[in-house]
Amino acid sequence: MAERDDTTLTNQTVELLQTMIRNACVNDGTPTSGEEVRNADVLTQMLEGTGLDVEHYDAAPGRRSVVARIAGSDPTAPSLCLMGHTDVVPVNPEGWSRDPFGGELIDGEVWGRGAVDMLNLTSSMAVAFRYLADTGFRPRGDLIFFGVADEESGSAYGAQWMADHHRDAIQADYVLTENGGLHGGSAGTPTISMNVGEKGVAWRRLRVHGTPGHGSMPFRSDNALVRSAAVVQRIAEYRPPARFHEHWNTQVNQMGLDDETKAIMLDPNRIDDYLTAFPHTGAAAHLWSCCHTTLSPNVVASDRTMKTNVIPDSVDLNIDIRTMPGDSTAEVDAHLRAALGDLYDQVDVEIIMNDPASLSPIDTPLWDAIQRSVERPFPGATISPQLVVGFTDARVYRNMGAVAYGAGLLSPSISAGEFGTRFHGHDERIDVESLGLSTRFWIDVARELLG
């Protein structure tokens, strides 16, 4: 019976994921993008049949989030929220082997933008929540499903807006969101990662100034674009020193490394050279980001129309800065000064986003519930606390006082390094086995914690 249930649940998750991918809720950072209402309405149609109230919240036209709740029997018991975002990042179709919004099922994998970030988990959460409601699950504390808009552009129309305007609707003691479930360790000591924290987000806009002039006379000109090129080059070449967060030692010890490699990975004076020569680019990039503040110049723009025959007098550069735990605005400024040197005084720095790193403790009933739930399909596996290098809506909940983990459960066949390249990359896809494992995982954790 359980096996038949799991097959049905997996098929439902696949179908829901395909539909959500095809809805193409692309969030490019502008207020009118996203159109998450399409995925919110699909989730509503699925959940309304449970007999539970499903509430809609519109932060702006088209920017809809959805909340459903199975009320707990004990008002003093802890509550759990399953939170998944419904938006996806833009895509360049020319780099894809398949239609990025086709949601095709090919050789046991669902293809499309959002397949790993994070419509796979959002769909599996919704299917698990519906199953628990349909089977009469009565938790001690509230179980909440939160399908949220605007995660991909900072949460202003999603989790942060809900926290500011409808906190009671989403308040929870414990939260599970993206991303966890990758297998690691060795055959004798297998591990499965769960994200317990994330680096800070310190996006900055650098305005580079120059003097306007005619493009036909560039000699000795003061060209803002030329100066911005130098700024970009210095930021790209900047290498801050390595810093290890409180879970780094555990993370390294559970990688299944030989003693010599482990010693290098735990030595801030040697790890940089090791990762520079590391053969797998994706894995090296991830490990580097785990123990360094990173600065990535990603956008060049101007607040006025630029013309080929006009030397520009100002250019804006958007820099994606991700900070280590403990870093504040002062440390971000110090990194920029160190990177730019004498050019620092020639730019204006504007704060776009300024959320510090956040960590949740692991000595919690939820952590124990996750461990027991993982052991069902993977006996002997130990969950491993990780720091995620991107940002998620978990930070909003941590600011609200909740314990929040990035979770899920994936197939052992997935390579962590290769999997990481699918986030915001070409040919994003997820295997059906992982969809089934994640769906059952949410059910098991809810029962373990709230049952």
N, C-alpha and C positions, 0 to 999 in steps of 0.2 A: 504493500500500500504506500509506504514512504517513498519507494523508488518510483512508483507511478506518479505520486504527487510531485516529486522532484522533476520528472520529465515534463509534466504539464506546466509547472512554474517556470522552468527554463524556456519553454516555447513561448510562454506569455511575455517573458522578459525580452526575448529576441524580437518579437513582434512590436512590443512597445518601443524598444530602442530604435528599430527601423523607422517607425512613424516619427519619432522625435528628431531623428537625423534628417528626415525628409522635410520637416517643418522649417529647417534652415533658419533658426533663430540666431542670426549672426550679429554679434555685438562688436561694433568697431570703435566704441568709446564715445560716440555722439549720442545726445539724448534721445533722438528719434530712431536709433537702431535697436537691435535686439528683437523687438516684437515677440517677447517671450509669452505673450498672451496665447500664441498658437500652441505652445507646449503646455502651458497652464491649463488650457481648455481640454486638451487630450487627457491630462492627468485627472482633471475634474470628472470627465466622463467615466474614467475607470474607477474612481473612488466613490462616486455618488451611489453606486449600487450596493454599498456596504450598509446603507441606512445611517451612516454617520454624517454629521454636518461637515461640509467642505466650504471653507471661507476663501474669498478672493480679496486681494489687496493690490490696488493699482497706484504705484508711485507716480506714474505719468502715463499718458496714452500709450497703450501697447506694452507697458512694463509691468506685467502682472505676476504676482506670486500667489501660491496656493498653500493653505494650511488645513490639515485634517487631524483629528484627535480621537484616540480611544481613551476614554476617561478611566482613571485609576480608581480602585476601591478604597484606597487609604490615602487621605490628603497629606499625611506626613511622610509617605514613601517618596523616594527620588523619582524624577521624571526623566525620560529619554527621548531625544529628538533625532530622527533620521533626516538629515538635510542634504539635498542634492540640487545643484544649480541646473537651470534649463537653457542657458545661453551658451553659444560657442564662439570661438574666435574666427576672424576672416580667413579665407583660403585662396590660394592661387591654383586654380584648376589645372593649369599647364604642367604642374609638377606631379600630378596624380596619375596613377595607373587606371583608376576607376572614377566614376562620377562621385565627387566628394559629398554630394547630398542624395545619392541614390539609395543608401541603406541596403546595399546588396549583401546577400548571404552567399559567400563563395568559399568552398573548401573548409567549412566549419568556422568561418570568421565573418563578422559583420563589419562592413567597410563604411566609413564616412566620418565627416567632421563631427567630433563629439564622442566618438566611439570609446575613447579612453579618458576624455576630459569634458564632462564627467557623466555624459548621458547614459553610459553603461551602468554606473552606480545609481543614478537617479531612477532609472527604469527598474532596476532590481529592487531598490528600496520600495518603490510604489507597489510592485507585485507582492513583495513580502508583507507590506502593511495591509494590502487587500486580503491576502491569505489569512493573516492573523485575525482580521475582523470577521471574515467569512466563517472561520472555524471556531468563533466564540471566545477568542482569547480575552481574558479579563485581567489586565495587569494590576499590580498593587499601586504603582504610580502611573501617571499619564504617559502614553506613548503617542508621540507627535510625528507626523510627516510634514516636511516643509520643502516644497518645490519652489526654489527662489530664483529671481531674476538677477541679472547684472553682476554676477560674480567676476566675470572676465574683465571688467573695467573698474573695479574698485568698490563695488557694493553700494554706490550712492542711490541707486534705484532698486536695491534689493535688500540684503541682510542689514546693512547699516540704516537704511530708511525704515525698515521694520523695527529695528531696535529703538530708533528715535521716536517713532509714531505709534507702534502697536506692540510694544514690548511684551505685554501680557499674553499676546497670542502665540508667541514663539518661545517664551521663557522656559528654560529647562535646566536641570541639574547636570545632565550628561548629554553629549552631542556626538554623533558619528557622521562624518562627512568624507571628502576625498583626502587622500588616496593612500591605500595600504594594501597588503596582501601579497607582496612579492616574496618569493622563496629564496633563501640563501643558506649560508653555513656550509656544513659538510654532510656527508652521508651519515656519519655517526652522531652529529649534533645539528640537525636541520633547524633553520629559523624561518620565521615569517615576519616581515616588517609591518609595523604599525606606526603611523606618524603622530608624535606627541607634541610637536611644536613646529614653528616655521620662522624663517628669517624675517627681518623687518623689511618694509617697503618704504623707500625714501626717494621717490621719483623727483627729479629736479629738471627745471627748464633753464638753460643757460642762454642768455641773450648776448650775442656777440655783435659789437658795434664797429662801424667803419664810416667812411665818407663817400657820399654818392658822387658819381661821375659818369662820363661817357665811356661806353665799352670799347670805343675805338682808340682810347688813350690809356692803356693799363699801366704804362711805365710809372713807377713810384706812386702808384695809387694805393689807397687805404681801403682794400676790398674786404668786407665783412665775411664773405664766403671763403676767401683764401685763409683768413684768420681762423674761421670755424673749422676748416680742414685740419689746421694745426692742433686745435683744441681736441678734435675727435681722435687724432693720432696719439696724442699724449694720454688720453683716457684709455684708449685701446691697449696701450703698452704698459699701463700702470699695474704693478704687482704689489698689493699690500701684503704684509706678513700673515702667515697662517695663524689662526686662533681656533682652539678646540672648545666646543660646547660640552656641557656636562654629560651628554650621552655618547660622545664620540668614542670614548674608550670601549664602552659596551658594543657599539656598532662595529668597531674594528675587530674586537675579539670574536665576534660572531660571524665574521666573513669567511672563516675557514682558511685563513692565510698561514703560510709557514712563519716560523719565529722571526726570521730576518726581515721579511716583508712587513710583518706586524710592527716590528720595532721602527721601521722607516715611517710607517703610517702614523705612528704615535709621536714622531719627532718633528716639531715645527720647523727645525732647521734643515731637514732632509726631504720632507714630503713634496715640496715644490718641484725639485729636480726629478723625483720619481714620477710624478704625475705628468710632467712635461714630456717624458719619454714613454709614457704608458701607451700600449698599442691601440687600445680601444678608445676612440675619441669621445663617444657618448658617456662611457663610464668615467673617463678622466674628467670630463666637464662637470659631471654630477659630484664626484668626490671633491674636486677643487671648490665647488660652490658650497659644499658642506662645511668647509673650514676657512673660508675667506669672505670678507666683504667684497662684493662684485659691483663693477660699474660697466654698463653696456650702453654706448651711444646708439640709439635706435631710430630716432626721427629727426629729420631736418625740415624746417618750415619757416614761414615768414608771415607776419600779420598784414602784409600788403602784397600785391601782385608783383612778381619778379619778372623782369624783361631781359631778353638776351643782350640788348645794347645798353643796359644801365648797370653800372657797378653798384652792388647793393650796399646800403648803409646799416642794415641789421639783419641778422639771421638767428633763428631760434633752434636750439638743439635740445631734444628731450632725452634725458639720461635715466636709464633704469638702474637704480642702485638698490641692492639687497644687503641688509646689514646683519651682523652677528648679534646674538643676545648681549645686552648691556650697552650697545651703541645708542647714542642719542643724536640730536641735531648737531651738537658740537663735533662729535666724531665724524659725521658725514661731511661737515665743512672741512675738517682736517684732511680727510681723504681727498677732497677736491683740490685743496691747496697743494697737497703733496703731488697729486697727479699733474696739475697744470703749471706749477712753478710760477714763473713771472707772468704767465698768461691769466692767472687767476684774477688779478686786479683789472683785467681788460674785459671781464664779463659780468653781467648781472645774474644773480642766482635767485630763482623763484621756486618756492616749494609747491609741488603738485600734489604729492601724497607723502604722509609722514607717520606711518604706523610702525611702532617698534616691534622687535621680535617678541614672540610669545611662546610659552611652554606650559603644558599641563602636567601635573604629577602622575606617576604610574602606580602609586600605592592606593588604588581605588577599587571599589567593587566592580566597576565597569571593566577595568583592566583584567581582573580575574575572570569576569564573564567572557571576555574575548578569548582568553587563554583556553578556557574549557570548550568554547565553541570551535576553536581552531583544531583542538585535539580530536574532535569527532571524525573529520575526514582525513586528518594527518596526525595520527598518534605519534607522540614523541617530539613533535615540533614545539619550539619555544618562540613566543612572540618577542620581537626585538624593537625597542624604541628608537625612532628615527626623527631627525629634524628635516622637514621638507624645505627645499630651497626656493620654491615659489610661494605665493600667498594664496590663502583660501579664506572662505567665510568663517572658518574656525576662529580666527582672530577676533571677530566681532563678538562671538559667544564668550571667548575668554575674557574680553573686556566687560562682559555682563556677569562674570563670576562663575561661568560654567567650566566643567572639565570637558575638553573637546579633543577627539582623536580623529585622524585620517585613517580610515579603515577600508575593509573589503577583503576578498579572498580570491586569489587568482590561481591559474593552472601552474603546476610546477614546471611545465615545459617553456614558460615565458622567460626569456633572458632579460634581466633587469636593465642592462645597458641598452639593448635594442628597444625595449619597451619605452625607455625614457625618451628616445628620439621621436616617438609618435605624438608626444604632447606638442601641439601647435605645429606639427610637422606634416610632411606629405604622407599619403597612404596610411592614414590613421585607421586602425581596426582593432577589434577585440575578438577573441575566440569564444565559442559557445560554451565550452567547459567552464571558463572563468565566469561567465554570466550566471550559470547554474550554481556555481560555488558561492558567489556573492549573495545571490537571492536566499539560499539556505542559511548562509552565515547571519544575515540580518534577523531571520526568524529565530535562530538559535540564541543569538545574543539577547534579543528582547525577552525570550522565555527565561534565560539564565538570570538576567538582571531583575526583571519585573514580575516573573511568574511566581 
